Amino acid sequence: MMSIESEPGHGNSPAAWTAVMIMLLAFAIGTLAFWLNISWLVFASVGLLIVGALTGVVLARLGYGVGGDKLTPTTHA
């Protein structure tokens, strides 16, 4: 059985959630743009995908990642 101290968190942090939501939106926009043959929007969605990944890294370094100083650990019920 894992304790709270040894449990890695599985990305359950504001940094991870924000990054995933931005990247999910980028994939959805990119898929729709590809389907509608709007090439500039496909490339813009690739840029948004990169922004999402960078947002996750920046938020994690600011303390909002797993084990960050601005994140209050919670127990799972």
PDB file of N, CA, C, O and CB in Angstrom:
ATOM      1  N   MET A   1       0.838  -1.175   0.000  1.00  0.00           N
ATOM      2  CA  MET A   1       0.000   0.000   0.000  1.00  0.00           C
ATOM      3  C   MET A   1       0.888   1.246   0.000  1.00  0.00           C
ATOM      4  O   MET A   1       1.874   1.316   0.735  1.00  0.00           O
ATOM      5  CB  MET A   1      -0.956  -0.006   1.217  1.00  0.00           C
ATOM      6  N   MET A   2       0.532   2.220  -0.826  1.00  0.00           N
ATOM      7  CA  MET A   2       1.322   3.443  -0.922  1.00  0.00           C
ATOM      8  C   MET A   2       0.848   4.466   0.101  1.00  0.00           C
ATOM      9  O   MET A   2      -0.344   4.587   0.386  1.00  0.00           O
ATOM     10  CB  MET A   2       1.241   4.030  -2.340  1.00  0.00           C
ATOM     11  N   SER A   3       1.800   5.184   0.633  1.00  0.00           N
ATOM     12  CA  SER A   3       1.456   6.279   1.525  1.00  0.00           C
ATOM     13  C   SER A   3       1.441   7.581   0.737  1.00  0.00           C
ATOM     14  O   SER A   3       1.876   7.615  -0.414  1.00  0.00           O
ATOM     15  CB  SER A   3       2.449   6.364   2.709  1.00  0.00           C
ATOM     16  N   ILE A   4       0.949   8.636   1.338  1.00  0.00           N
ATOM     17  CA  ILE A   4       0.888   9.930   0.671  1.00  0.00           C
ATOM     18  C   ILE A   4       2.300  10.418   0.330  1.00  0.00           C
ATOM     19  O   ILE A   4       2.504  11.056  -0.703  1.00  0.00           O
ATOM     20  CB  ILE A   4       0.158  10.961   1.559  1.00  0.00           C
ATOM     21  N   GLU A   5       3.256  10.123   1.184  1.00  0.00           N
ATOM     22  CA  GLU A   5       4.617  10.584   0.950  1.00  0.00           C
ATOM     23  C   GLU A   5       5.264   9.906  -0.256  1.00  0.00           C
ATOM     24  O   GLU A   5       6.044  10.537  -0.968  1.00  0.00           O
ATOM     25  CB  GLU A   5       5.456  10.346   2.180  1.00  0.00           C
ATOM     26  N   SER A   6       4.953   8.622  -0.497  1.00  0.00           N
ATOM     27  CA  SER A   6       5.586   7.899  -1.593  1.00  0.00           C
ATOM     28  C   SER A   6       4.749   7.889  -2.866  1.00  0.00           C
ATOM     29  O   SER A   6       5.249   7.487  -3.916  1.00  0.00           O
ATOM     30  CB  SER A   6       5.867   6.489  -1.171  1.00  0.00           C
ATOM     31  N   GLU A   7       3.516   8.311  -2.807  1.00  0.00           N
ATOM     32  CA  GLU A   7       2.637   8.302  -3.958  1.00  0.00           C
ATOM     33  C   GLU A   7       3.045   9.422  -4.915  1.00  0.00           C
ATOM     34  O   GLU A   7       3.133  10.575  -4.492  1.00  0.00           O
ATOM     35  CB  GLU A   7       1.160   8.455  -3.522  1.00  0.00           C
ATOM     36  N   PRO A   8       3.299   9.117  -6.201  1.00  0.00           N
ATOM     37  CA  PRO A   8       3.822  10.133  -7.112  1.00  0.00           C
ATOM     38  C   PRO A   8       2.821  11.204  -7.512  1.00  0.00           C
ATOM     39  O   PRO A   8       3.231  12.244  -8.027  1.00  0.00           O
ATOM     40  CB  PRO A   8       4.329   9.477  -8.332  1.00  0.00           C
ATOM     41  N   GLY A   9       1.539  11.000  -7.302  1.00  0.00           N
ATOM     42  CA  GLY A   9       0.543  12.007  -7.618  1.00  0.00           C
ATOM     43  C   GLY A   9      -0.102  11.842  -8.976  1.00  0.00           C
ATOM     44  O   GLY A   9      -1.184  12.381  -9.213  1.00  0.00           O
ATOM     45  N   HIS A  10       0.529  11.120  -9.863  1.00  0.00           N
ATOM     46  CA  HIS A  10      -0.019  10.828 -11.187  1.00  0.00           C
ATOM     47  C   HIS A  10      -0.426  12.088 -11.936  1.00  0.00           C
ATOM     48  O   HIS A  10      -1.372  12.060 -12.723  1.00  0.00           O
ATOM     49  CB  HIS A  10      -1.209   9.907 -11.062  1.00  0.00           C
ATOM     50  N   GLY A  11       0.271  13.184 -11.703  1.00  0.00           N
ATOM     51  CA  GLY A  11      -0.013  14.417 -12.427  1.00  0.00           C
ATOM     52  C   GLY A  11      -1.228  15.166 -11.940  1.00  0.00           C
ATOM     53  O   GLY A  11      -1.700  16.077 -12.621  1.00  0.00           O
ATOM     54  N   ASN A  12      -1.748  14.811 -10.781  1.00  0.00           N
ATOM     55  CA  ASN A  12      -2.932  15.482 -10.257  1.00  0.00           C
ATOM     56  C   ASN A  12      -2.517  16.794  -9.605  1.00  0.00           C
ATOM     57  O   ASN A  12      -2.384  16.881  -8.385  1.00  0.00           O
ATOM     58  CB  ASN A  12      -3.684  14.577  -9.243  1.00  0.00           C
ATOM     59  N   SER A  13      -2.314  17.819 -10.441  1.00  0.00           N
ATOM     60  CA  SER A  13      -1.908  19.124  -9.967  1.00  0.00           C
ATOM     61  C   SER A  13      -2.480  20.187 -10.899  1.00  0.00           C
ATOM     62  O   SER A  13      -2.828  19.887 -12.041  1.00  0.00           O
ATOM     63  CB  SER A  13      -0.367  19.227  -9.881  1.00  0.00           C
ATOM     64  N   PRO A  14      -2.578  21.419 -10.422  1.00  0.00           N
ATOM     65  CA  PRO A  14      -3.058  22.480 -11.314  1.00  0.00           C
ATOM     66  C   PRO A  14      -2.194  22.639 -12.566  1.00  0.00           C
ATOM     67  O   PRO A  14      -2.716  22.940 -13.639  1.00  0.00           O
ATOM     68  CB  PRO A  14      -3.106  23.795 -10.565  1.00  0.00           C
ATOM     69  N   ALA A  15      -0.887  22.443 -12.442  1.00  0.00           N
ATOM     70  CA  ALA A  15      -0.004  22.559 -13.605  1.00  0.00           C
ATOM     71  C   ALA A  15      -0.345  21.494 -14.646  1.00  0.00           C
ATOM     72  O   ALA A  15      -0.450  21.795 -15.834  1.00  0.00           O
ATOM     73  CB  ALA A  15       1.475  22.433 -13.177  1.00  0.00           C
ATOM     74  N   ALA A  16      -0.516  20.271 -14.207  1.00  0.00           N
ATOM     75  CA  ALA A  16      -0.822  19.180 -15.136  1.00  0.00           C
ATOM     76  C   ALA A  16      -2.207  19.343 -15.755  1.00  0.00           C
ATOM     77  O   ALA A  16      -2.369  19.169 -16.963  1.00  0.00           O
ATOM     78  CB  ALA A  16      -0.729  17.832 -14.420  1.00  0.00           C
ATOM     79  N   TRP A  17      -3.197  19.672 -14.945  1.00  0.00           N
ATOM     80  CA  TRP A  17      -4.553  19.838 -15.462  1.00  0.00           C
ATOM     81  C   TRP A  17      -4.627  20.974 -16.475  1.00  0.00           C
ATOM     82  O   TRP A  17      -5.286  20.842 -17.506  1.00  0.00           O
ATOM     83  CB  TRP A  17      -5.527  20.097 -14.317  1.00  0.00           C
ATOM     84  N   THR A  18      -3.959  22.084 -16.191  1.00  0.00           N
ATOM     85  CA  THR A  18      -3.977  23.220 -17.115  1.00  0.00           C
ATOM     86  C   THR A  18      -3.302  22.851 -18.425  1.00  0.00           C
ATOM     87  O   THR A  18      -3.825  23.146 -19.499  1.00  0.00           O
ATOM     88  CB  THR A  18      -3.287  24.442 -16.489  1.00  0.00           C
ATOM     89  N   ALA A  19      -2.144  22.209 -18.343  1.00  0.00           N
ATOM     90  CA  ALA A  19      -1.427  21.809 -19.556  1.00  0.00           C
ATOM     91  C   ALA A  19      -2.258  20.840 -20.388  1.00  0.00           C
ATOM     92  O   ALA A  19      -2.348  20.992 -21.606  1.00  0.00           O
ATOM     93  CB  ALA A  19      -0.080  21.170 -19.196  1.00  0.00           C
ATOM     94  N   VAL A  20      -2.850  19.869 -19.760  1.00  0.00           N
ATOM     95  CA  VAL A  20      -3.643  18.869 -20.491  1.00  0.00           C
ATOM     96  C   VAL A  20      -4.865  19.500 -21.136  1.00  0.00           C
ATOM     97  O   VAL A  20      -5.208  19.154 -22.267  1.00  0.00           O
ATOM     98  CB  VAL A  20      -4.078  17.739 -19.554  1.00  0.00           C
ATOM     99  N   MET A  21      -5.524  20.411 -20.447  1.00  0.00           N
ATOM    100  CA  MET A  21      -6.717  21.040 -21.026  1.00  0.00           C
ATOM    101  C   MET A  21      -6.356  21.907 -22.233  1.00  0.00           C
ATOM    102  O   MET A  21      -7.071  21.896 -23.235  1.00  0.00           O
ATOM    103  CB  MET A  21      -7.439  21.890 -19.967  1.00  0.00           C
ATOM    104  N   ILE A  22      -5.256  22.655 -22.147  1.00  0.00           N
ATOM    105  CA  ILE A  22      -4.832  23.465 -23.287  1.00  0.00           C
ATOM    106  C   ILE A  22      -4.448  22.576 -24.461  1.00  0.00           C
ATOM    107  O   ILE A  22      -4.818  22.861 -25.600  1.00  0.00           O
ATOM    108  CB  ILE A  22      -3.653  24.371 -22.899  1.00  0.00           C
ATOM    109  N   MET A  23      -3.706  21.495 -24.194  1.00  0.00           N
ATOM    110  CA  MET A  23      -3.289  20.606 -25.270  1.00  0.00           C
ATOM    111  C   MET A  23      -4.471  19.837 -25.862  1.00  0.00           C
ATOM    112  O   MET A  23      -4.492  19.577 -27.065  1.00  0.00           O
ATOM    113  CB  MET A  23      -2.239  19.632 -24.761  1.00  0.00           C
ATOM    114  N   LEU A  24      -5.447  19.473 -25.040  1.00  0.00           N
ATOM    115  CA  LEU A  24      -6.649  18.813 -25.546  1.00  0.00           C
ATOM    116  C   LEU A  24      -7.424  19.746 -26.470  1.00  0.00           C
ATOM    117  O   LEU A  24      -7.926  19.322 -27.510  1.00  0.00           O
ATOM    118  CB  LEU A  24      -7.542  18.353 -24.382  1.00  0.00           C
ATOM    119  N   LEU A  25      -7.518  21.008 -26.089  1.00  0.00           N
ATOM    120  CA  LEU A  25      -8.172  22.001 -26.942  1.00  0.00           C
ATOM    121  C   LEU A  25      -7.404  22.161 -28.252  1.00  0.00           C
ATOM    122  O   LEU A  25      -8.007  22.272 -29.320  1.00  0.00           O
ATOM    123  CB  LEU A  25      -8.281  23.360 -26.212  1.00  0.00           C
ATOM    124  N   ALA A  26      -6.079  22.173 -28.168  1.00  0.00           N
ATOM    125  CA  ALA A  26      -5.258  22.289 -29.384  1.00  0.00           C
ATOM    126  C   ALA A  26      -5.487  21.114 -30.325  1.00  0.00           C
ATOM    127  O   ALA A  26      -5.611  21.301 -31.535  1.00  0.00           O
ATOM    128  CB  ALA A  26      -3.771  22.377 -29.019  1.00  0.00           C
ATOM    129  N   PHE A  27      -5.544  19.900 -29.773  1.00  0.00           N
ATOM    130  CA  PHE A  27      -5.804  18.723 -30.613  1.00  0.00           C
ATOM    131  C   PHE A  27      -7.189  18.778 -31.239  1.00  0.00           C
ATOM    132  O   PHE A  27      -7.354  18.418 -32.405  1.00  0.00           O
ATOM    133  CB  PHE A  27      -5.658  17.441 -29.792  1.00  0.00           C
ATOM    134  N   ALA A  28      -8.182  19.220 -30.485  1.00  0.00           N
ATOM    135  CA  ALA A  28      -9.539  19.301 -31.020  1.00  0.00           C
ATOM    136  C   ALA A  28      -9.621  20.335 -32.148  1.00  0.00           C
ATOM    137  O   ALA A  28     -10.211  20.072 -33.196  1.00  0.00           O
ATOM    138  CB  ALA A  28     -10.534  19.655 -29.899  1.00  0.00           C
ATOM    139  N   ILE A  29      -9.033  21.498 -31.927  1.00  0.00           N
ATOM    140  CA  ILE A  29      -9.032  22.529 -32.968  1.00  0.00           C
ATOM    141  C   ILE A  29      -8.246  22.052 -34.184  1.00  0.00           C
ATOM    142  O   ILE A  29      -8.684  22.234 -35.320  1.00  0.00           O
ATOM    143  CB  ILE A  29      -8.437  23.849 -32.428  1.00  0.00           C
ATOM    144  N   GLY A  30      -7.092  21.443 -33.950  1.00  0.00           N
ATOM    145  CA  GLY A  30      -6.276  20.950 -35.058  1.00  0.00           C
ATOM    146  C   GLY A  30      -6.969  19.876 -35.868  1.00  0.00           C
ATOM    147  O   GLY A  30      -6.873  19.858 -37.095  1.00  0.00           O
ATOM    148  N   THR A  31      -7.665  18.982 -35.189  1.00  0.00           N
ATOM    149  CA  THR A  31      -8.395  17.918 -35.888  1.00  0.00           C
ATOM    150  C   THR A  31      -9.514  18.498 -36.740  1.00  0.00           C
ATOM    151  O   THR A  31      -9.688  18.112 -37.896  1.00  0.00           O
ATOM    152  CB  THR A  31      -8.970  16.909 -34.883  1.00  0.00           C
ATOM    153  N   LEU A  32     -10.265  19.421 -36.167  1.00  0.00           N
ATOM    154  CA  LEU A  32     -11.353  20.049 -36.926  1.00  0.00           C
ATOM    155  C   LEU A  32     -10.800  20.854 -38.099  1.00  0.00           C
ATOM    156  O   LEU A  32     -11.350  20.804 -39.199  1.00  0.00           O
ATOM    157  CB  LEU A  32     -12.198  20.958 -36.010  1.00  0.00           C
ATOM    158  N   ALA A  33      -9.731  21.586 -37.875  1.00  0.00           N
ATOM    159  CA  ALA A  33      -9.127  22.376 -38.949  1.00  0.00           C
ATOM    160  C   ALA A  33      -8.576  21.475 -40.052  1.00  0.00           C
ATOM    161  O   ALA A  33      -8.687  21.807 -41.233  1.00  0.00           O
ATOM    162  CB  ALA A  33      -8.010  23.270 -38.392  1.00  0.00           C
ATOM    163  N   PHE A  34      -7.987  20.347 -39.683  1.00  0.00           N
ATOM    164  CA  PHE A  34      -7.486  19.395 -40.684  1.00  0.00           C
ATOM    165  C   PHE A  34      -8.640  18.834 -41.507  1.00  0.00           C
ATOM    166  O   PHE A  34      -8.550  18.703 -42.728  1.00  0.00           O
ATOM    167  CB  PHE A  34      -6.707  18.245 -40.004  1.00  0.00           C
ATOM    168  N   TRP A  35      -9.724  18.507 -40.809  1.00  0.00           N
ATOM    169  CA  TRP A  35     -10.904  17.945 -41.474  1.00  0.00           C
ATOM    170  C   TRP A  35     -11.529  18.965 -42.428  1.00  0.00           C
ATOM    171  O   TRP A  35     -12.005  18.603 -43.504  1.00  0.00           O
ATOM    172  CB  TRP A  35     -11.943  17.488 -40.430  1.00  0.00           C
ATOM    173  N   LEU A  36     -11.527  20.256 -42.024  1.00  0.00           N
ATOM    174  CA  LEU A  36     -12.097  21.314 -42.860  1.00  0.00           C
ATOM    175  C   LEU A  36     -11.079  21.893 -43.852  1.00  0.00           C
ATOM    176  O   LEU A  36     -11.398  22.812 -44.607  1.00  0.00           O
ATOM    177  CB  LEU A  36     -12.643  22.427 -41.979  1.00  0.00           C
ATOM    178  N   ASN A  37      -9.857  21.355 -43.845  1.00  0.00           N
ATOM    179  CA  ASN A  37      -8.794  21.761 -44.764  1.00  0.00           C
ATOM    180  C   ASN A  37      -8.422  23.241 -44.599  1.00  0.00           C
ATOM    181  O   ASN A  37      -8.308  23.977 -45.579  1.00  0.00           O
ATOM    182  CB  ASN A  37      -9.223  21.493 -46.204  1.00  0.00           C
ATOM    183  N   ILE A  38      -8.235  23.660 -43.340  1.00  0.00           N
ATOM    184  CA  ILE A  38      -7.794  25.023 -43.024  1.00  0.00           C
ATOM    185  C   ILE A  38      -6.373  24.903 -42.487  1.00  0.00           C
ATOM    186  O   ILE A  38      -6.154  24.770 -41.283  1.00  0.00           O
ATOM    187  CB  ILE A  38      -8.759  25.738 -41.975  1.00  0.00           C
ATOM    188  N   SER A  39      -5.413  24.953 -43.409  1.00  0.00           N
ATOM    189  CA  SER A  39      -4.035  24.632 -43.036  1.00  0.00           C
ATOM    190  C   SER A  39      -3.430  25.618 -42.043  1.00  0.00           C
ATOM    191  O   SER A  39      -2.675  25.201 -41.165  1.00  0.00           O
ATOM    192  CB  SER A  39      -3.180  24.583 -44.266  1.00  0.00           C
ATOM    193  N   TRP A  40      -3.736  26.910 -42.150  1.00  0.00           N
ATOM    194  CA  TRP A  40      -3.150  27.859 -41.202  1.00  0.00           C
ATOM    195  C   TRP A  40      -3.613  27.563 -39.780  1.00  0.00           C
ATOM    196  O   TRP A  40      -2.855  27.763 -38.831  1.00  0.00           O
ATOM    197  CB  TRP A  40      -3.517  29.299 -41.588  1.00  0.00           C
ATOM    198  N   LEU A  41      -4.847  27.091 -39.621  1.00  0.00           N
ATOM    199  CA  LEU A  41      -5.362  26.787 -38.284  1.00  0.00           C
ATOM    200  C   LEU A  41      -4.754  25.491 -37.736  1.00  0.00           C
ATOM    201  O   LEU A  41      -4.595  25.337 -36.526  1.00  0.00           O
ATOM    202  CB  LEU A  41      -6.896  26.677 -38.317  1.00  0.00           C
ATOM    203  N   VAL A  42      -4.420  24.574 -38.626  1.00  0.00           N
ATOM    204  CA  VAL A  42      -3.714  23.360 -38.196  1.00  0.00           C
ATOM    205  C   VAL A  42      -2.367  23.742 -37.591  1.00  0.00           C
ATOM    206  O   VAL A  42      -2.001  23.254 -36.522  1.00  0.00           O
ATOM    207  CB  VAL A  42      -3.518  22.374 -39.390  1.00  0.00           C
ATOM    208  N   PHE A  43      -1.634  24.611 -38.272  1.00  0.00           N
ATOM    209  CA  PHE A  43      -0.335  25.036 -37.760  1.00  0.00           C
ATOM    210  C   PHE A  43      -0.473  25.894 -36.502  1.00  0.00           C
ATOM    211  O   PHE A  43       0.373  25.829 -35.610  1.00  0.00           O
ATOM    212  CB  PHE A  43       0.421  25.808 -38.834  1.00  0.00           C
ATOM    213  N   ALA A  44      -1.527  26.690 -36.428  1.00  0.00           N
ATOM    214  CA  ALA A  44      -1.774  27.477 -35.214  1.00  0.00           C
ATOM    215  C   ALA A  44      -2.074  26.554 -34.028  1.00  0.00           C
ATOM    216  O   ALA A  44      -1.676  26.843 -32.900  1.00  0.00           O
ATOM    217  CB  ALA A  44      -2.950  28.465 -35.436  1.00  0.00           C
ATOM    218  N   SER A  45      -2.767  25.458 -34.282  1.00  0.00           N
ATOM    219  CA  SER A  45      -3.063  24.518 -33.198  1.00  0.00           C
ATOM    220  C   SER A  45      -1.796  23.800 -32.730  1.00  0.00           C
ATOM    221  O   SER A  45      -1.691  23.444 -31.557  1.00  0.00           O
ATOM    222  CB  SER A  45      -4.112  23.491 -33.654  1.00  0.00           C
ATOM    223  N   VAL A  46      -0.841  23.586 -33.624  1.00  0.00           N
ATOM    224  CA  VAL A  46       0.454  23.028 -33.216  1.00  0.00           C
ATOM    225  C   VAL A  46       1.154  24.020 -32.276  1.00  0.00           C
ATOM    226  O   VAL A  46       1.756  23.629 -31.276  1.00  0.00           O
ATOM    227  CB  VAL A  46       1.353  22.717 -34.469  1.00  0.00           C
ATOM    228  N   GLY A  47       1.062  25.301 -32.617  1.00  0.00           N
ATOM    229  CA  GLY A  47       1.617  26.328 -31.735  1.00  0.00           C
ATOM    230  C   GLY A  47       0.935  26.338 -30.379  1.00  0.00           C
ATOM    231  O   GLY A  47       1.594  26.495 -29.351  1.00  0.00           O
ATOM    232  N   LEU A  48      -0.391  26.171 -30.371  1.00  0.00           N
ATOM    233  CA  LEU A  48      -1.126  26.113 -29.108  1.00  0.00           C
ATOM    234  C   LEU A  48      -0.742  24.877 -28.308  1.00  0.00           C
ATOM    235  O   LEU A  48      -0.715  24.921 -27.078  1.00  0.00           O
ATOM    236  CB  LEU A  48      -2.634  26.124 -29.365  1.00  0.00           C
ATOM    237  N   LEU A  49      -0.450  23.796 -28.978  1.00  0.00           N
ATOM    238  CA  LEU A  49       0.007  22.578 -28.309  1.00  0.00           C
ATOM    239  C   LEU A  49       1.329  22.833 -27.581  1.00  0.00           C
ATOM    240  O   LEU A  49       1.514  22.396 -26.444  1.00  0.00           O
ATOM    241  CB  LEU A  49       0.167  21.427 -29.328  1.00  0.00           C
ATOM    242  N   ILE A  50       2.227  23.529 -28.234  1.00  0.00           N
ATOM    243  CA  ILE A  50       3.510  23.867 -27.614  1.00  0.00           C
ATOM    244  C   ILE A  50       3.306  24.818 -26.444  1.00  0.00           C
ATOM    245  O   ILE A  50       3.965  24.683 -25.413  1.00  0.00           O
ATOM    246  CB  ILE A  50       4.462  24.492 -28.646  1.00  0.00           C
ATOM    247  N   VAL A  51       2.396  25.781 -26.593  1.00  0.00           N
ATOM    248  CA  VAL A  51       2.081  26.703 -25.494  1.00  0.00           C
ATOM    249  C   VAL A  51       1.539  25.935 -24.297  1.00  0.00           C
ATOM    250  O   VAL A  51       1.882  26.254 -23.159  1.00  0.00           O
ATOM    251  CB  VAL A  51       1.062  27.770 -25.949  1.00  0.00           C
ATOM    252  N   GLY A  52       0.705  24.939 -24.528  1.00  0.00           N
ATOM    253  CA  GLY A  52       0.166  24.125 -23.438  1.00  0.00           C
ATOM    254  C   GLY A  52       1.249  23.383 -22.683  1.00  0.00           C
ATOM    255  O   GLY A  52       1.242  23.336 -21.453  1.00  0.00           O
ATOM    256  N   ALA A  53       2.178  22.804 -23.424  1.00  0.00           N
ATOM    257  CA  ALA A  53       3.277  22.080 -22.778  1.00  0.00           C
ATOM    258  C   ALA A  53       4.153  23.034 -21.970  1.00  0.00           C
ATOM    259  O   ALA A  53       4.539  22.722 -20.843  1.00  0.00           O
ATOM    260  CB  ALA A  53       4.126  21.342 -23.828  1.00  0.00           C
ATOM    261  N   LEU A  54       4.466  24.188 -22.539  1.00  0.00           N
ATOM    262  CA  LEU A  54       5.276  25.172 -21.821  1.00  0.00           C
ATOM    263  C   LEU A  54       4.553  25.719 -20.592  1.00  0.00           C
ATOM    264  O   LEU A  54       5.184  26.007 -19.576  1.00  0.00           O
ATOM    265  CB  LEU A  54       5.652  26.318 -22.751  1.00  0.00           C
ATOM    266  N   THR A  55       3.237  25.860 -20.684  1.00  0.00           N
ATOM    267  CA  THR A  55       2.447  26.322 -19.542  1.00  0.00           C
ATOM    268  C   THR A  55       2.562  25.344 -18.383  1.00  0.00           C
ATOM    269  O   THR A  55       2.705  25.755 -17.231  1.00  0.00           O
ATOM    270  CB  THR A  55       0.973  26.503 -19.940  1.00  0.00           C
ATOM    271  N   GLY A  56       2.500  24.063 -18.682  1.00  0.00           N
ATOM    272  CA  GLY A  56       2.647  23.051 -17.636  1.00  0.00           C
ATOM    273  C   GLY A  56       4.008  23.114 -16.962  1.00  0.00           C
ATOM    274  O   GLY A  56       4.109  23.002 -15.741  1.00  0.00           O
ATOM    275  N   VAL A  57       5.047  23.291 -17.756  1.00  0.00           N
ATOM    276  CA  VAL A  57       6.406  23.369 -17.207  1.00  0.00           C
ATOM    277  C   VAL A  57       6.558  24.622 -16.345  1.00  0.00           C
ATOM    278  O   VAL A  57       7.105  24.559 -15.245  1.00  0.00           O
ATOM    279  CB  VAL A  57       7.458  23.371 -18.348  1.00  0.00           C
ATOM    280  N   VAL A  58       6.077  25.750 -16.841  1.00  0.00           N
ATOM    281  CA  VAL A  58       6.206  27.007 -16.097  1.00  0.00           C
ATOM    282  C   VAL A  58       5.417  26.941 -14.792  1.00  0.00           C
ATOM    283  O   VAL A  58       5.923  27.345 -13.746  1.00  0.00           O
ATOM    284  CB  VAL A  58       5.723  28.195 -16.952  1.00  0.00           C
ATOM    285  N   LEU A  59       4.193  26.442 -14.841  1.00  0.00           N
ATOM    286  CA  LEU A  59       3.391  26.334 -13.617  1.00  0.00           C
ATOM    287  C   LEU A  59       4.028  25.371 -12.612  1.00  0.00           C
ATOM    288  O   LEU A  59       3.987  25.612 -11.405  1.00  0.00           O
ATOM    289  CB  LEU A  59       1.967  25.870 -13.954  1.00  0.00           C
ATOM    290  N   ALA A  60       4.607  24.296 -13.106  1.00  0.00           N
ATOM    291  CA  ALA A  60       5.276  23.356 -12.201  1.00  0.00           C
ATOM    292  C   ALA A  60       6.471  24.017 -11.526  1.00  0.00           C
ATOM    293  O   ALA A  60       6.704  23.810 -10.335  1.00  0.00           O
ATOM    294  CB  ALA A  60       5.728  22.096 -12.964  1.00  0.00           C
ATOM    295  N   ARG A  61       7.225  24.806 -12.274  1.00  0.00           N
ATOM    296  CA  ARG A  61       8.384  25.498 -11.685  1.00  0.00           C
ATOM    297  C   ARG A  61       7.956  26.602 -10.729  1.00  0.00           C
ATOM    298  O   ARG A  61       8.709  26.963  -9.824  1.00  0.00           O
ATOM    299  CB  ARG A  61       9.266  26.087 -12.785  1.00  0.00           C
ATOM    300  N   LEU A  62       6.758  27.142 -10.919  1.00  0.00           N
ATOM    301  CA  LEU A  62       6.242  28.156 -10.006  1.00  0.00           C
ATOM    302  C   LEU A  62       5.669  27.550  -8.722  1.00  0.00           C
ATOM    303  O   LEU A  62       5.264  28.280  -7.817  1.00  0.00           O
ATOM    304  CB  LEU A  62       5.176  28.978 -10.703  1.00  0.00           C
ATOM    305  N   GLY A  63       5.634  26.231  -8.644  1.00  0.00           N
ATOM    306  CA  GLY A  63       5.174  25.575  -7.427  1.00  0.00           C
ATOM    307  C   GLY A  63       3.804  24.955  -7.501  1.00  0.00           C
ATOM    308  O   GLY A  63       3.284  24.500  -6.482  1.00  0.00           O
ATOM    309  N   TYR A  64       3.196  24.921  -8.679  1.00  0.00           N
ATOM    310  CA  TYR A  64       1.860  24.346  -8.820  1.00  0.00           C
ATOM    311  C   TYR A  64       1.870  22.920  -9.350  1.00  0.00           C
ATOM    312  O   TYR A  64       0.817  22.382  -9.692  1.00  0.00           O
ATOM    313  CB  TYR A  64       1.034  25.204  -9.727  1.00  0.00           C
ATOM    314  N   GLY A  65       3.036  22.306  -9.422  1.00  0.00           N
ATOM    315  CA  GLY A  65       3.158  20.922  -9.872  1.00  0.00           C
ATOM    316  C   GLY A  65       3.042  19.969  -8.699  1.00  0.00           C
ATOM    317  O   GLY A  65       2.872  20.396  -7.557  1.00  0.00           O
ATOM    318  N   VAL A  66       3.133  18.682  -8.979  1.00  0.00           N
ATOM    319  CA  VAL A  66       3.076  17.670  -7.919  1.00  0.00           C
ATOM    320  C   VAL A  66       4.244  17.900  -6.972  1.00  0.00           C
ATOM    321  O   VAL A  66       5.398  17.943  -7.398  1.00  0.00           O
ATOM    322  CB  VAL A  66       3.112  16.218  -8.511  1.00  0.00           C
ATOM    323  N   GLY A  67       3.941  18.046  -5.687  1.00  0.00           N
ATOM    324  CA  GLY A  67       4.970  18.296  -4.688  1.00  0.00           C
ATOM    325  C   GLY A  67       5.408  19.743  -4.614  1.00  0.00           C
ATOM    326  O   GLY A  67       6.357  20.061  -3.898  1.00  0.00           O
ATOM    327  N   GLY A  68       4.740  20.628  -5.336  1.00  0.00           N
ATOM    328  CA  GLY A  68       5.102  22.041  -5.317  1.00  0.00           C
ATOM    329  C   GLY A  68       4.728  22.705  -4.005  1.00  0.00           C
ATOM    330  O   GLY A  68       3.859  22.222  -3.279  1.00  0.00           O
ATOM    331  N   ASP A  69       5.385  23.809  -3.709  1.00  0.00           N
ATOM    332  CA  ASP A  69       5.144  24.477  -2.439  1.00  0.00           C
ATOM    333  C   ASP A  69       3.814  25.221  -2.393  1.00  0.00           C
ATOM    334  O   ASP A  69       3.368  25.581  -1.303  1.00  0.00           O
ATOM    335  CB  ASP A  69       6.258  25.432  -2.155  1.00  0.00           C
ATOM    336  N   LYS A  70       3.168  25.464  -3.517  1.00  0.00           N
ATOM    337  CA  LYS A  70       1.875  26.147  -3.534  1.00  0.00           C
ATOM    338  C   LYS A  70       0.711  25.175  -3.670  1.00  0.00           C
ATOM    339  O   LYS A  70      -0.439  25.589  -3.815  1.00  0.00           O
ATOM    340  CB  LYS A  70       1.834  27.153  -4.666  1.00  0.00           C
ATOM    341  N   LEU A  71       1.012  23.895  -3.622  1.00  0.00           N
ATOM    342  CA  LEU A  71      -0.015  22.864  -3.780  1.00  0.00           C
ATOM    343  C   LEU A  71      -0.254  22.194  -2.443  1.00  0.00           C
ATOM    344  O   LEU A  71       0.680  21.713  -1.801  1.00  0.00           O
ATOM    345  CB  LEU A  71       0.395  21.820  -4.848  1.00  0.00           C
ATOM    346  N   THR A  72      -1.506  22.166  -2.030  1.00  0.00           N
ATOM    347  CA  THR A  72      -1.871  21.512  -0.791  1.00  0.00           C
ATOM    348  C   THR A  72      -2.253  20.066  -1.099  1.00  0.00           C
ATOM    349  O   THR A  72      -3.227  19.828  -1.812  1.00  0.00           O
ATOM    350  CB  THR A  72      -3.035  22.263  -0.082  1.00  0.00           C
ATOM    351  N   PRO A  73      -1.497  19.090  -0.571  1.00  0.00           N
ATOM    352  CA  PRO A  73      -1.829  17.695  -0.855  1.00  0.00           C
ATOM    353  C   PRO A  73      -3.165  17.305  -0.221  1.00  0.00           C
ATOM    354  O   PRO A  73      -3.472  17.701   0.903  1.00  0.00           O
ATOM    355  CB  PRO A  73      -0.715  16.770  -0.350  1.00  0.00           C
ATOM    356  N   THR A  74      -3.933  16.538  -0.946  1.00  0.00           N
ATOM    357  CA  THR A  74      -5.208  16.053  -0.444  1.00  0.00           C
ATOM    358  C   THR A  74      -5.199  14.530  -0.454  1.00  0.00           C
ATOM    359  O   THR A  74      -4.475  13.909  -1.232  1.00  0.00           O
ATOM    360  CB  THR A  74      -6.386  16.606  -1.288  1.00  0.00           C
ATOM    361  N   THR A  75      -5.988  13.949   0.393  1.00  0.00           N
ATOM    362  CA  THR A  75      -6.116  12.508   0.415  1.00  0.00           C
ATOM    363  C   THR A  75      -7.304  12.097  -0.443  1.00  0.00           C
ATOM    364  O   THR A  75      -8.289  12.828  -0.555  1.00  0.00           O
ATOM    365  CB  THR A  75      -6.271  11.991   1.858  1.00  0.00           C
ATOM    366  N   HIS A  76      -7.200  10.932  -1.039  1.00  0.00           N
ATOM    367  CA  HIS A  76      -8.286  10.421  -1.850  1.00  0.00           C
ATOM    368  C   HIS A  76      -9.212   9.613  -0.954  1.00  0.00           C
ATOM    369  O   HIS A  76      -8.773   8.731  -0.217  1.00  0.00           O
ATOM    370  CB  HIS A  76      -7.754   9.564  -3.030  1.00  0.00           C
ATOM    371  N   ALA A  77     -10.486   9.923  -1.031  1.00  0.00           N
ATOM    372  CA  ALA A  77     -11.467   9.241  -0.188  1.00  0.00           C
ATOM    373  C   ALA A  77     -11.975   7.995  -0.837  1.00  0.00           C
ATOM    374  O   ALA A  77     -12.810   7.296  -0.262  1.00  0.00           O
ATOM    375  CB  ALA A  77     -12.618  10.147   0.132  1.00  0.00           C
TER     376      ALA A  77
END
